[in-house]
Amino acid sequence: MVEEVQKSQKIRRRTIFRHPLSAIGGALIISGGFLFLILLLIDLGSGTENPYRSLVTFVIAPFIITTGLAFFLGALLLQVRKARKAGEQIRFRLSIDPTIPQNWRNLWLFLGLSGALISIVAYVGTRAYEATDSTAFCGETCHIVMEPQNVTYHNSPHARVPCVECHIGSGASFWVKAKFDGIRQMYATAFDLFSRPIETPVHDLRPAQETCENCHWPQQFYGDKLSTRTYYRTDEANSPWTIKLLLRIGGGNPRTGRAEGIHWHMIGDNKVEYIATDRSRQEIPWVRFITIDDDTLVYSDPDFELTDLQIPETDSSEVEIRRFDCMDCHNRPSHRFQPPAVAINLALSTRRISSELPCIRQVGLDLLNAEYATNDEAHVAITRGLVDYYQEEYPDRAEALVDLIKQASRELTSIYDQNFFPEMNTDYRVRENNLSHFVNDGCFRCHDGEKTNQYGEVLSTDCKTCHLMVAQGPSEDPGELMADITGLDFQHPEDIDGAWAEMKCTECHDASSGY
């Protein structure tokens, strides 16, 4: 009994706040907890969901608290080691002994740091909330490797739609998936392990019904749309050719109750499914159509057996029977990399490039399609290339054309900056756009004239299902065009003896020559 009393008398009691690290740790714990509480209330009361914004609440604030706890435990460990070296037996407590000046000093340090840190983290945290709500966060702050997507996004019709609305959307499951994917992306960016170009996430996107259709109402996709397009040929005069297309947007017609036109594919109870044999969904050998009466038609390429559930002979883990939706045609709604031919056509029609420059369309195509290591190198080569071309090919006119050459040079370099990203190996050549059938197969992925069903019927290739040619001709003035609202037979700008009716446009046209 006496020994126990003597032993207890040898055990000294000491406050843990004797060490300055305890004050620092305590201040971090208090400020981190305050930040978490405030931001949690903001997050719960917010009318919109943003998984990146939640990063501040559920990662940064807990990190501050954890850091404070580490400082606090570190102070305890240091004091225990010091006591053991001195042969002392000490029991630490959380209370403060007011008779010890050192404790008062650390108390004031704790209070001062707590006040300062609460102010700092509250300001930084709320500012971080604002930052993660912005598209700059996705395109610039944390994802600098996404420059091609960021630039094209700002030139798209969806430039006012936050990135997360399409790429993540609402709901807990995709929120969690986005978190884990974000960790992977941060690691890849930090250690330069990302691919060049960044792979298009066609397999990771949510179904269009959960994203696109929050704004775009499928039942209202009906009617026709008149589109005027002016193209320029690669001859010396940059000769124009204008067409007017009546696009049969179609869908669910409220007047007739029929599903028709282009949007017929994904409107109503009809179901269109397909199998693609490549990751970018450009090779489609098998299509299945299930009617509202549960009749099934299977269309496939000649080397496939025509059965209802035919699966291509590939690794089963790679096979996906996908239901057709918006993204199968509108696969680049916000990140359009224009082929140079398309951009030059637009520049010529708006006079940002003058058609008075001989062969400017062909020269522009060649300069834009050349390989460059950086944008700066491209700027120099394009500017120098234009000057050299006209001095060599048109020496008697080069001086008179100098102002037009400078103007064309500025426009071509602008086109390059908006659509070519050499450091990321990204441009229109690796970013197919399925909303056409001129330079990418697009519609022809299915409607190629080769797929037949179990009854020997060919999957329709009738152009008039989707559009009518109502005017066409070699002029920029629509009033000078041959026109008929009931539809014209297509006339190719070049005399190719009707070959256009027997083959796909992409068998002659490609993304480099364009249209």
ABEGO torsion letter per residue (X at the ends): XAAAAAAAAABBBBBAAABAAAAAAAAAAAAAAAAAAAAAAAAAABABBBAAAAAAAAAAAAAAAAAAAAAAAAAAAAAAAAAAAAGBBBBBBABBBAABAAAAAAAAAAAAAAAAAAAAAAAAAAAAAAAAABAAAAAAAABAAAAAAAAAAAABAAAABBAAAAAAEBEAAAAAAAAAAAAAAAAAAAAGABBOBBBBBAAABBBAAAAAAAABBAAABBEBBBBBBBBBBBBAAGBBBBBBBBBBAEEBBAAAGBBBEAAAAABEABBBBBBBABAAGABBABBBBBBAAGBBBBBBBAABBBBAABBBBBBAAABBBBBBBAAAABABAABBBBBAAAAAAAAAAAGABBAABBGAAAAAAAAAABBBABAAAAAAAAAAAAAAAAAAABAAAAAAAAAAAAAAAAAAAAAAAAABBAAAGBBAAABBBAABAAABAEAAAABAGABBBAAGBBBBABAAAABBBABBEBBABAAABBBBAAEBBBBBABBAGGAAAABBAAAABBAAAEX
